[in-house]
């Protein structure tokens, strides 16, 4: 399950994530698979500009340019971590409940096979069923949630309990995250009300707003989070609108004043040593992008996550 050579990839013309073998999850993962990338082409949970349903296709395309050796961790990621492109999750694109059921079932099959799921959205509502499946296997998780928004809204805002602004309200209410183990990084901009942070605060969530990230520096923030996580199972949920739209314009709810792309990559990289059991990268909207810069960032964020999983595997 090694990464294909560039010439081999060009010969057959297919576009799997990172030039990896294609092994649809529904057909059963090959024995020994340690990670599976799964696309979720859904943006029915967006409240502003749609387009994120197209992200799995574009992120696949640009990920073909990412080589397999990680110089910072000094390892060949796909040699250490046998990985596959598990295909896209299929469901009616206008049925949010069907999406949640299908994503949860697909991710459950990945974790039951002993592999780490990497979910490529889609809007942020796809993260909830993925986290449900991972927590069902590993118990309450540590979650690093990187985002411009808290995503703890309730149905009072839009009259709908499940959209891309609500996943962490459900994560908290359902006990999918361990007490005090939700770390929300990159938060900024205006809130609907002062009470927006109350659901997380009641359960010990730690919010790192951008002004604190600026003051302390991304390395110090990442180090504090990594130390707090310890050996707990970790899920990383990365909404690309955490990144300043100057660096990631291809997203439906941009907020000025965010992370640089360098800071975003540094944040994930410095979670090395953690027991990563799941990751999602969401809210890439290719129709709003320029020169694929947001898709490229998403691919590299996924690669950083894969490298963390590979490092944990190598260390046993």
C-alpha positions as CSV (number, residue, x, y, z in Angstrom):
1,X,0.0,0.0,0.0
2,X,2.9,2.3,-0.7
3,X,2.5,5.7,-2.4
4,X,2.6,5.3,-6.2
5,X,5.6,6.7,-8.1
6,X,4.9,9.8,-10.1
7,X,5.2,8.1,-13.5
8,X,3.0,5.3,-12.4
9,X,0.4,7.8,-11.3
10,X,0.6,9.6,-14.6
11,X,0.2,6.4,-16.6
12,X,-3.2,5.3,-15.3
13,X,-4.6,8.9,-14.8
14,X,-6.6,8.2,-11.7
15,X,-6.6,10.7,-8.8
16,X,-6.6,9.0,-5.4
17,X,-5.6,10.9,-2.3
18,X,-1.7,11.1,-2.2
19,X,-1.4,8.6,-5.0
20,X,-2.5,5.8,-2.7
21,X,-4.2,2.6,-3.6
22,X,-7.9,2.8,-3.9
23,X,-9.9,0.5,-1.5
24,X,-13.5,1.5,-1.0
25,X,-14.4,1.1,2.7
26,X,-17.7,-0.5,1.8
27,X,-15.9,-3.4,0.2
28,X,-13.7,-4.0,3.2
29,X,-10.2,-2.5,3.9
30,X,-7.2,-4.6,2.9
31,X,-5.5,-6.5,5.8
32,X,-2.9,-4.3,7.4
33,X,-4.5,-1.0,6.5
34,X,-3.5,1.6,9.1
35,X,-5.2,4.7,7.8
36,X,-8.0,5.4,5.3
37,X,-8.9,8.7,3.7
38,X,-12.6,9.2,3.1
39,X,-14.3,12.0,1.2
40,X,-17.7,13.4,2.2
41,X,-19.1,15.5,-0.6
42,X,-21.8,17.4,1.4
43,X,-22.5,21.0,2.1
44,X,-26.2,20.9,3.0
45,X,-25.3,22.2,6.4
46,X,-23.8,25.6,5.2
47,X,-25.4,28.8,6.4
48,X,-23.6,31.2,4.0
49,X,-21.9,30.2,0.8
50,X,-22.0,26.5,-0.4
51,X,-19.4,24.7,-2.5
52,X,-17.6,22.5,0.1
53,X,-19.2,19.3,-1.4
54,X,-16.6,19.6,-4.2
55,X,-13.6,19.6,-1.9
56,X,-12.9,15.8,-1.9
57,X,-12.3,15.9,-5.6
58,X,-10.0,18.9,-5.6
59,X,-8.1,17.9,-2.5
60,X,-7.5,14.5,-4.1
61,X,-6.1,16.2,-7.3
62,X,-3.7,18.5,-5.5
63,X,-2.6,15.9,-3.0
64,X,-0.9,14.0,-5.8
65,X,1.9,16.6,-5.6
66,X,2.7,15.7,-2.0
67,X,5.7,13.4,-1.6
68,X,5.8,10.8,1.1
69,X,8.9,11.7,3.2
70,X,8.4,14.0,6.1
71,X,11.8,15.6,6.8
72,X,10.7,17.1,10.1
73,X,9.8,13.7,11.6
74,X,12.5,11.9,9.6
75,X,10.2,9.2,8.3
76,X,8.6,8.0,5.1
77,X,4.9,8.3,6.0
78,X,3.3,5.8,3.7
79,X,6.0,3.2,4.3
80,X,5.4,3.3,8.0
81,X,1.6,3.9,7.8
82,X,-0.1,1.6,5.2
83,X,-2.9,3.9,3.9
84,X,-5.6,3.8,1.2
85,X,-8.1,6.1,-0.4
86,X,-11.3,4.7,0.9
87,X,-13.5,6.5,-1.6
88,X,-16.4,8.9,-1.0
89,X,-19.3,8.2,1.3
90,X,-22.5,7.9,-0.8
91,X,-25.8,9.4,0.2
92,X,-28.6,11.6,-1.2
93,X,-26.9,15.1,-1.3
94,X,-30.1,16.8,0.0
95,X,-30.6,14.5,3.0
96,X,-28.6,15.5,6.1
97,X,-29.8,12.7,8.2
98,X,-28.8,10.2,5.6
99,X,-25.4,11.8,5.4
100,X,-24.9,11.5,9.2
101,X,-25.9,7.9,9.2
102,X,-23.7,7.0,6.2
103,X,-20.6,8.8,7.5
104,X,-20.9,7.3,11.0
105,X,-21.3,3.8,9.4
106,X,-18.3,4.3,7.1
107,X,-16.0,5.7,9.8
108,X,-17.1,2.9,12.1
109,X,-15.9,0.3,9.6
110,X,-12.6,2.1,9.3
111,X,-12.0,2.1,13.1
112,X,-13.3,-1.5,13.5
113,X,-10.6,-2.5,11.0
114,X,-8.0,-0.9,13.3
115,X,-7.3,2.0,11.0
116,X,-7.3,5.8,11.6
117,X,-10.0,7.6,9.6
118,X,-9.1,10.9,7.8
119,X,-12.3,12.5,6.7
120,X,-12.3,15.1,4.0
121,X,-15.4,17.3,4.0
122,X,-17.7,18.8,3.1
123,X,-18.9,21.3,5.6
124,X,-18.3,21.0,9.3
125,X,-21.5,19.1,10.0
126,X,-19.8,16.0,8.6
127,X,-17.5,16.0,11.6
128,X,-20.1,15.0,14.1
129,X,-20.9,11.5,12.8
130,X,-17.2,10.9,12.3
131,X,-16.5,11.8,15.9
132,X,-19.4,9.7,17.1
133,X,-17.9,6.7,15.4
134,X,-14.4,7.3,16.7
135,X,-15.7,7.9,20.3
136,X,-17.8,4.7,20.1
137,X,-14.5,2.8,19.6
138,X,-12.1,4.8,21.8
139,X,-14.4,6.4,24.5
140,X,-14.5,10.1,25.2
141,X,-11.8,11.8,23.3
142,X,-9.4,14.7,23.5
143,X,-10.4,17.0,20.6
144,X,-8.3,19.8,19.0
145,X,-10.9,21.9,17.2
146,X,-9.2,24.5,14.9
147,X,-11.8,27.0,13.7
148,X,-12.7,30.7,13.5
149,X,-16.1,29.7,15.1
150,X,-17.0,27.9,18.3
151,X,-19.6,25.8,16.4
152,X,-21.7,25.4,19.6
153,X,-24.9,26.9,18.3
154,X,-28.2,25.4,18.9
155,X,-31.5,25.2,16.9
156,X,-32.5,28.7,18.1
157,X,-30.3,30.3,15.4
158,X,-31.6,28.7,12.2
159,X,-34.4,26.5,13.5
160,X,-32.3,23.4,12.7
161,X,-30.2,21.4,15.3
162,X,-27.8,20.0,12.8
163,X,-25.8,22.4,10.6
164,X,-22.1,23.4,10.3
165,X,-22.4,25.7,13.3
166,X,-23.7,23.1,15.7
167,X,-21.3,20.0,15.7
168,X,-19.5,20.8,18.9
169,X,-22.8,21.5,20.8
170,X,-23.7,17.9,20.1
171,X,-20.1,16.6,20.8
172,X,-20.3,18.2,24.2
173,X,-23.9,17.2,25.0
174,X,-23.3,13.6,23.9
175,X,-20.2,13.2,26.0
176,X,-18.0,12.4,23.0
177,X,-15.2,14.6,24.4
178,X,-13.6,14.0,27.8
179,X,-14.1,16.6,30.5
180,X,-11.7,19.5,29.9
181,X,-10.3,18.0,26.7
182,X,-11.9,20.2,24.1
183,X,-9.3,22.7,22.8
184,X,-10.7,25.4,20.4
185,X,-8.0,27.3,18.6
186,X,-8.2,30.2,16.2
187,X,-11.5,31.5,17.5
188,X,-12.2,35.2,16.5
189,X,-14.7,37.6,15.2
190,X,-18.2,38.5,16.4
191,X,-20.4,36.1,18.4
192,X,-24.2,35.9,18.3
193,X,-24.2,36.5,22.1
194,X,-21.9,36.4,25.1
195,X,-23.5,33.0,26.0
196,X,-22.1,31.3,22.9
197,X,-19.1,29.9,24.8
198,X,-21.3,28.7,27.7
199,X,-21.7,25.0,26.5
200,X,-18.0,24.6,26.2
201,X,-17.2,26.5,29.4
202,X,-19.6,24.3,31.4
203,X,-17.5,21.2,30.4
204,X,-14.0,22.7,30.8
205,X,-13.3,23.5,27.1
206,X,-10.2,25.6,26.6
207,X,-10.6,28.4,24.0
208,X,-7.5,30.0,22.4
209,X,-8.8,33.1,20.7
210,X,-6.6,34.6,18.0
211,X,-5.5,37.4,20.2
212,X,-4.0,34.9,22.7
213,X,-2.4,32.9,19.8
214,X,-0.8,36.2,18.7
215,X,0.4,37.0,22.1
216,X,1.8,33.6,23.1
217,X,2.8,32.3,19.7
218,X,1.6,29.1,18.0
219,X,4.4,27.0,19.3
220,X,3.6,27.8,22.9
221,X,-0.1,27.2,22.3
222,X,0.5,23.9,20.6
223,X,2.9,22.8,23.4
224,X,0.4,23.6,26.1
225,X,-2.3,21.6,24.2
226,X,0.0,18.7,23.6
227,X,1.0,18.5,27.2
228,X,-2.6,18.6,28.4
229,X,-3.7,15.8,26.0
230,X,-1.1,13.4,27.3
231,X,-1.8,9.8,26.2
232,X,-5.5,10.3,25.6
233,X,-7.0,9.3,22.2
234,X,-7.0,12.4,20.0
235,X,-9.3,13.6,17.2
236,X,-8.3,16.7,15.2
237,X,-11.1,18.7,13.6
238,X,-9.7,21.3,11.3
239,X,-12.0,23.9,9.7
240,X,-9.9,25.8,7.1
241,X,-11.7,29.0,8.0
242,X,-9.4,29.0,11.0
243,X,-6.8,30.2,8.5
244,X,-6.9,33.9,7.5
245,X,-8.7,34.2,4.1
246,X,-5.6,35.8,2.7
247,X,-4.0,32.3,2.9
248,X,-7.2,30.2,2.5
249,X,-9.8,32.1,0.5
250,X,-11.6,29.0,-0.6
251,X,-14.1,28.7,2.3
252,X,-17.7,29.6,2.7
253,X,-17.5,31.5,6.0
254,X,-14.3,33.5,5.9
255,X,-13.3,35.6,8.9
256,X,-10.3,38.1,8.7
257,X,-7.5,37.9,11.2
258,X,-6.8,34.2,11.3
259,X,-3.9,31.8,11.4
260,X,-1.3,31.9,8.6
261,X,-0.9,28.7,6.6
262,X,2.6,28.3,8.3
263,X,1.0,28.5,11.8
264,X,-1.7,26.1,10.8
265,X,0.8,23.5,9.6
266,X,3.0,24.1,12.7
267,X,0.1,23.6,15.0
268,X,-0.7,20.1,13.6
269,X,2.9,19.2,13.4
270,X,3.5,20.0,17.0
271,X,0.9,17.5,18.1
272,X,3.5,14.8,17.3
273,X,3.6,12.1,19.9
274,X,-0.1,12.2,20.5
275,X,-2.3,9.1,20.0
276,X,-4.2,10.3,16.9
277,X,-7.3,8.2,16.3
278,X,-9.2,10.4,13.9
279,X,-9.0,13.6,11.9
280,X,-11.2,15.7,9.7
281,X,-10.4,18.6,7.4
282,X,-13.5,20.5,6.4
283,X,-15.0,23.7,4.8
284,X,-12.7,23.8,1.7
285,X,-14.9,25.4,-1.0
286,X,-13.1,25.0,-4.4
287,X,-15.5,27.4,-6.3
288,X,-14.3,30.2,-3.9
289,X,-10.7,29.3,-4.0
290,X,-7.9,30.9,-6.0
291,X,-5.1,28.9,-7.7
292,X,-6.0,25.9,-5.5
293,X,-4.2,27.5,-2.5
294,X,-6.8,26.3,0.0
295,X,-7.0,22.8,-1.4
296,X,-3.2,22.6,-1.3
297,X,-3.3,23.7,2.4
298,X,-5.9,21.1,3.1
299,X,-3.7,18.4,1.5
300,X,-0.7,19.4,3.6
301,X,-2.7,19.5,6.8
302,X,-3.9,16.0,6.1
303,X,-0.3,14.9,5.4
304,X,0.8,16.4,8.8
305,X,-1.9,14.4,10.5
306,X,-0.9,11.2,8.6
307,X,2.7,11.9,9.7
308,X,1.6,12.0,13.4
309,X,-0.2,8.7,13.0
310,X,2.9,7.2,11.2
311,X,5.1,8.5,14.0
312,X,2.9,6.9,16.7
313,X,2.9,3.6,14.7
314,X,6.7,3.7,14.3
315,X,7.2,4.2,18.1
316,X,4.7,1.4,18.9
